[in-house]
Amino acid sequence: MTLTAPQQAPAAAPVLPSSGYQLSLGRVIRSEAIKLVTLRSPWISAALTIAISLGITTLMAISLRNFLDQAPVSGGGNAMIAQAVTMPLAFTALLVTITGSMLITGEYSTGMIRSTLTAAPDRLRSLFAKAIVLVGYTVLVSVITSVFGVTLVSALFAGTDVALDFGDLSGAVLPYVYSAVYLVAAALLGLGFGYLLRSGAGAIAIAVGILFILPIVPQVLAMAPGMEWVVEAARYLPSNAGNALVQGSGDEVWQGALILGGWVVAVLSLGAIALKTRDA
């Protein structure tokens, strides 16, 4: 008689962590933050942003100091200091826009986007994570630039009536808060264009066109008859809205903020649609 060994029940399948835990927004944000800080390009961009900003700020402060020697001013110097520190905002906005676009177009060019979307199949979650990390990065760069800029300008104006007056808190702080908001909006526009175009060159070309070239067109056409509508329409460009937010007063500030917010929502929405509907 042949003895048959008793059959054993098949081993239970290992219990894997739930996909919800693996793909939580916090974990995706952590992953995107690691990717950002381990790349060289964001650090190079941050260094260029700070260096260019401080260089232009220094030249502007020296020019204003020479003006003071000819026509001294009285009263607080918050507005004059802010004018010098925020002067290079257009150039720094371009740099953070490029950083935002390269944050995603670099993944498309190397094929890493496939790994990203495999790890986080919820595509919008990966977009939100990139946007959150980019906002944190941009705010940090903006704060460092503003602090260094204010310190530098204050030193250059030493011995004059121009000094930072914290008694006027809005004049001493708000211009730099608004500057950070503008730079965040510019960076998110770059991210949105990057998702939409999937090309670093294309996204950079769009950024240069919108931030630098389009604002020049109304100035050229301003004297032409019947072109008043072009000048009025230029108010709705991101760069002009950012200038109104940072350097304007009264209604100009909130109008500039609303226009910038509209641009960001529109471009990021188009980028999200492209991400959801197109293959990686």
MOGIUR-V624093 format. One record per run of one state. SS is the DSSP state (h for helix, s for strand, l for the rest). FROM is the first residue (numbers start at 0). LEN is the number of residues. Records with the same first field share a line. If there is no record, write none. Layout:
SS->FROM-LEN  FROM-LEN
//
This chain:
l->0-18  22-2  37-2  70-7  86-2  110-1  119-3  156-12  197-2  221-6  234-3  247-3  277-3
h->18-4  24-13  39-31  77-9  88-22  111-8  122-34  168-29  199-22  227-7  237-10  250-27
//
